[in-house]
Amino acid sequence: MRTFRALRQALLLAAVFLSAPAWAAQRVELKDVDQDGFKETRETYENGALATVELDKNKDGKFDKKFYFEKGMKVRSEADTDFNGVVESWVTYDSAGKMALLAKDSNADGKPDKFQKMLKGPQLLLKEYDMNFDGRIDHRKIVEWTMIRYSPGTPKTPGYRNVMREEDSDYDGKIDLYREKGNKDPKKKIGEPMDPKHAEKDPDKPKPAAAGGGGGASTKDRLDRLIDTMNERYGLEDIEGYAVDATDVEKAAAKKAKAPKTAKP
């Protein structure tokens, strides 16, 4: 009788546990998305909403890429791109689910040392590097996607071109190489402190209005001002998303001003 009563209590406890909200809140589904007979995708749902998606890209039975979702939108991901069991790539996404920041670990120490931030989608990129793996940025550049003529008489081809570049090649924390498109005196930057922090993802927050003065500028504030200057100087949104030289913009404006006005029919 006692044995039957103990068994009954155990069954009741099991039923309560299995029906508990904590258990029912999570659901896992395995899927064969490419329909090859191997279930390479695992979806996890929390309270009915998609929380994570894991992929086994090389189909070795181990998941090597994981996406995280919030309110139905992809917010970040991590990946083991060489299938050695260690994550070496991290991506954060903006409110539209597009890549905003990419970080990579190139020396397998578990820490990112290469960063790429989308400033104007793929048209304008901020690239930052920790070349000696000490956790400090020592190489930084902004590149624009534009039409480039590599030599006289040849047609222009699309590609990335530097608009700003700064380096701390001897790792002493100071800028020892600086180039900026349109800057006729870049040597003024030589010897200034090199900002050691990489840019953070902040695509959804509107940029603050320019302050009237006072206080030191943060890394993001300084980069935002530089980005705004580059946008204004090269008109990245003026000509079908392609950047153009300031001289081209000035020539076009002058030509338009001098053109005789014709009466509308």
C-alpha positions in Angstrom: 0.0 0.0 0.0 2.8 2.3 0.9 4.6 1.5 -2.3 1.5 2.3 -4.3 1.0 5.6 -2.5 4.7 6.6 -3.0 4.4 5.7 -6.7 1.2 7.8 -7.0 2.9 10.8 -5.4 5.9 10.4 -7.7 3.6 10.4 -10.7 1.7 13.5 -9.5 5.0 15.3 -9.0 6.2 14.4 -12.4 2.9 15.6 -13.9 3.2 18.9 -12.1 6.8 19.4 -13.3 6.0 18.5 -16.9 3.2 21.0 -16.9 5.1 23.8 -15.2 5.5 27.1 -17.2 9.3 26.9 -17.0 9.2 23.7 -19.1 6.4 24.7 -21.4 8.0 28.1 -22.1 10.8 26.5 -24.1 10.4 24.5 -27.3 13.1 23.1 -29.6 12.7 22.1 -33.2 15.2 20.3 -35.4 14.8 21.0 -39.2 16.2 19.8 -42.4 16.1 23.1 -44.3 18.0 22.0 -47.4 16.0 18.7 -47.5 19.1 16.4 -47.8 18.0 14.1 -45.0 20.2 15.7 -42.3 18.7 18.0 -39.7 21.2 20.8 -39.7 19.1 23.5 -38.1 17.9 23.8 -34.5 15.4 26.4 -33.5 14.7 27.3 -29.9 11.5 29.1 -28.8 11.0 30.9 -25.5 7.3 31.6 -24.6 6.3 31.0 -28.2 8.9 33.5 -29.6 11.9 32.5 -31.6 15.0 32.9 -29.4 17.9 31.2 -31.2 18.7 29.5 -34.5 21.7 27.2 -34.6 23.3 25.8 -37.8 25.6 22.9 -38.5 27.1 24.2 -41.7 29.5 21.3 -42.3 27.1 18.7 -40.9 29.5 17.0 -38.5 26.9 16.9 -35.7 28.1 20.0 -34.0 26.4 23.4 -34.4 28.9 26.0 -35.6 26.8 29.2 -36.0 24.2 30.6 -33.7 21.8 33.5 -34.2 20.0 35.3 -31.3 16.6 36.9 -31.7 14.7 39.5 -29.7 11.0 40.3 -30.5 11.3 38.4 -33.8 14.4 40.3 -35.0 17.9 39.0 -35.4 20.2 41.0 -33.0 23.5 39.1 -32.9 25.3 36.0 -34.0 28.5 34.0 -33.4 30.3 31.5 -35.6 33.0 28.9 -35.6 34.1 29.6 -39.2 36.9 27.0 -39.4 34.9 24.3 -37.5 37.5 23.8 -34.8 35.0 24.2 -31.9 36.1 27.8 -31.1 34.0 30.9 -31.9 36.1 33.4 -33.9 33.4 35.6 -35.5 30.8 37.9 -33.9 28.1 40.0 -35.6 25.6 42.5 -34.3 22.7 43.6 -36.3 20.7 46.8 -36.5 16.9 47.2 -36.1 16.3 46.1 -39.7 18.3 42.9 -39.2 21.2 44.1 -41.3 24.8 43.7 -40.2 26.0 46.7 -38.1 29.3 45.5 -36.6 31.6 42.5 -37.4 34.3 41.3 -35.1 36.9 38.6 -35.8 39.5 36.7 -33.9 42.5 36.1 -36.2 44.9 34.5 -33.8 42.6 32.0 -32.0 43.0 33.5 -28.5 39.2 33.9 -28.1 39.3 37.7 -28.3 38.4 39.8 -31.4 41.2 41.8 -32.9 39.6 42.9 -36.2 36.5 45.1 -36.3 34.3 46.4 -39.1 31.5 48.8 -38.6 28.9 49.7 -41.2 28.6 53.5 -41.3 26.5 53.9 -44.4 25.8 50.2 -45.1 28.6 48.7 -47.2 29.2 52.1 -48.9 31.2 53.5 -46.0 33.1 51.3 -43.5 35.1 51.9 -40.4 37.8 49.2 -40.1 39.9 48.8 -36.9 42.7 46.4 -36.1 44.6 45.2 -33.0 47.8 44.1 -34.9 49.8 43.1 -31.8 46.8 41.5 -29.9 47.2 43.6 -26.8 43.5 44.6 -26.7 44.2 48.1 -28.1 43.4 49.4 -31.5 46.5 50.5 -33.4 45.4 50.7 -37.0 42.2 52.4 -38.1 40.7 53.5 -41.4 37.5 54.6 -43.1 36.9 53.4 -46.6 34.3 54.4 -49.2 32.8 52.3 -52.0 33.2 54.4 -55.1 34.3 54.4 -58.7 38.1 54.4 -59.0 40.4 55.1 -62.0 43.7 53.3 -61.2 45.7 54.8 -64.0 45.1 57.6 -66.7 43.1 56.5 -69.7 41.6 53.4 -68.1 37.9 53.1 -67.2 36.8 53.5 -63.6 36.0 50.4 -61.7 34.1 50.0 -58.4 36.2 49.4 -55.2 37.0 50.6 -51.8 39.2 53.7 -51.3 40.6 55.1 -48.1 39.3 58.5 -46.9 41.0 58.3 -43.5 43.8 56.2 -42.2 45.7 56.4 -38.9 48.3 54.0 -37.5 50.3 53.4 -34.4 52.9 51.1 -36.0 55.4 51.0 -33.0 52.6 50.4 -30.5 53.5 53.3 -28.2 50.0 54.6 -28.1 50.6 57.6 -30.4 49.7 58.2 -34.0 52.8 57.9 -36.3 51.0 57.8 -39.7 47.9 59.8 -40.6 46.2 60.3 -44.0 42.9 62.0 -44.6 41.5 62.7 -48.0 41.3 66.5 -48.5 43.6 67.2 -45.5 46.6 69.2 -46.8 48.4 69.1 -43.5 48.0 65.6 -42.0 51.3 65.8 -40.1 49.5 67.8 -37.4 48.0 64.4 -36.2 51.4 62.8 -35.8 52.3 62.3 -32.2 48.7 62.6 -30.9 47.3 59.8 -28.7 45.8 56.9 -30.7 42.3 56.0 -29.5 42.7 52.4 -28.3 39.0 51.6 -28.2 37.1 50.1 -31.1 33.7 51.5 -32.1 30.6 49.9 -30.6 27.4 49.0 -32.3 24.8 51.8 -31.8 22.8 51.9 -35.1 19.4 52.4 -33.5 20.1 55.5 -31.4 19.9 58.8 -33.1 23.1 60.9 -33.1 23.1 63.6 -30.4 23.1 67.2 -31.5 26.4 69.0 -31.4 27.2 70.3 -28.0 28.0 73.9 -27.4 31.3 73.1 -25.7 33.0 71.7 -22.6 33.8 68.2 -21.6 36.0 65.6 -23.4 34.8 63.8 -26.5 34.1 60.1 -26.3 35.4 57.6 -28.9 31.9 57.5 -30.5 31.5 61.2 -30.5 34.8 61.8 -32.1 34.1 59.1 -34.8 30.6 60.5 -35.4 32.0 63.9 -36.0 34.6 62.5 -38.4 31.9 60.4 -40.2 29.6 63.5 -40.5 32.5 65.5 -41.9 33.3 62.8 -44.5 29.6 62.5 -45.5 29.4 66.3 -46.0 32.6 66.5 -47.8 32.1 63.6 -50.2 28.4 63.6 -50.6 27.9 59.9 -50.1 24.1 60.2 -50.6 24.1 62.7 -53.4 25.0 60.6 -56.4 23.3 57.3 -56.3 25.2 56.3 -53.1 28.6 56.8 -54.6 31.1 59.1 -53.0 32.6 62.0 -55.1 35.4 64.3 -54.5 34.8 67.7 -53.0 36.2 69.3 -56.1 33.7 67.5 -58.2 30.8 68.7 -56.1 32.2 72.3 -56.2 32.6 72.2 -60.0 29.1 70.8 -60.5 27.7 73.5 -58.3 29.6 76.3 -60.1 28.6 74.9 -63.5 25.0 74.8 -62.5 25.2 78.4 -61.2 26.7 79.7 -64.5 24.4 77.8 -66.7 21.8 80.1 -68.4 18.3 79.7 -67.2 15.8 78.7 -69.9 12.2 79.5 -69.8 9.9 76.6 -69.2 7.6 75.8 -72.2 
